[in-house]
Amino acid sequence: MIEGITPREAAKMLKVSPWTIYEAVRMLELPHYRFGKKIIIDKGDLEKWINEKKVGG
């Protein structure tokens, strides 16, 4: 079973705007589940996405 969070919770964790998360979901950059209008992000997928964004050493 996934440990799911909302886009707003993900934004709060990363200290970014919720718009940043919603845009990544909209562009299909951030893996997510959609149940009607509700969006759920797996914490593991969020961590992988963050690591893919890492630049430098």
N, C-alpha and C positions, 0 to 999 in steps of 0.2 A: 504494500500500500504506500502511496506517495505521502510525503509531508508537504501539503499544499499551502500556499499563501496567496493573498490577493495582490494585484499590482500596487495598490497603495502601501501594503505592508512591505513589499519588496523595495519600493522607493524609500520608505522610511529607514529600512535596514542599510541601504546604500547611500543615504543622505543625498538623494537626487530628487528632482521633481517627478511626481507621478506621470506627467506627460512623457518623460524620458522612457519610462517603462511601457506605457501604452503605445508609444511610437515604435519601440522595439517589437512589441507584440504585433502591431499592425503590419510592420514590414517583414514579419515572419523571421526575425533575427533571434528572438527569444522563444524557445519552446514553451508551449503552454497547452492547457486544456480549456475547452470552451463548452459550457453547459448553458445553452440559450445565450443570454447576455452576460452571464457570469464567467469570469476568467480566473483560472487557477494556475499558479506557477509552482512547479516542483522545486523545492529548495536545492536539490542536487543539480537540477538543470540550471538554476540561477547561478550557482557556484561555478559550473562549467563555463557559462556565458561570461561571467566576470573574468575568469582566467584567460579566456580567448581575447578579451579586450586589453589585457596587460601589455604594456610596451616597455622596452628597455630591459635592463638586467634585473 
